[in-house]
């Protein structure tokens, strides 16, 4: 990845001092790739637009869960429809119905992840799929009232803003993500920042009991959790008190696995209270712009 900065070749104003090369002591292109990304992110104000509330919907599912596609399609439709640009989705494949089969030619792909297992064990006391969570405040089993629950969460005043800025090197599969956070209210002493990688438009087997033949080949899986970039539960956003207007910048580097489609991948970042697990704000951005 090369990040270039252009410099004037001529000084057009009379009376200006002539500056000898090199023009910058530390040009961006001379920095390591992760530092280049941070410098590039700093060139733009991350919160130019008014900060609005966004909602995180986590869907616990499995490719052998025949009741899960109906819920997944409801969630995906809401995200692309009335809640466009207001809703972030993370689909977590975990539990017994996410296990891959070791024989045959169906359901062989392993979509499970260690962070997905940990989230399932901690946040799904019912040990059931499908299960939805809205900002980890509200758990929904079955079709549920997703639209009304999401709207209730969006009606809350925003507590913080998040900007996700990504740089990706296709040769090394290396991703650097810069996360900016601005608080609008006083922060909690247990506030955590969690950063995940998800992948959309994955074609594979899925069981769906709405069909006479429930085994669907080439089913489209959306917003699938692939990895936790800074750990399953993230890290503390601050080591001290957080007052309104406090701002934080964090950066992380991560290597995508071969076989993942970077053009379908996104970085999801959210703030949450590590005691209650409730989400305060969420944002996402594509790996490849």
Buried (B, 14 or more C-beta within 10 A) or exposed (E): BEBEEEEEEEEEEEEEEEEEEEEEEEBBEEBEBBBBBBBBBEEEEBBEEEBEBBBBBBBBBBBBBBBBBBBBBBBBEBBEEEBEEBBBBBBBBBBEBBBBBEEEEBBEBEBBBEBBBBBBEEBBEEEBBBBBBBBBBBBBEEEBEBBEBBBBBBEEEBBBBBBBBBBBBEEEBBBBBBBBBBBBBEBBBEBBBBBBBBBBEBEBBBBBEEEEEEBBEEBBBBBBBBBBBBEBBBEEBBEEEBEEEBEBBBBBBBEBEEEBEBEBBBBBBBBBBBEEBBBBBBBBBBBEE
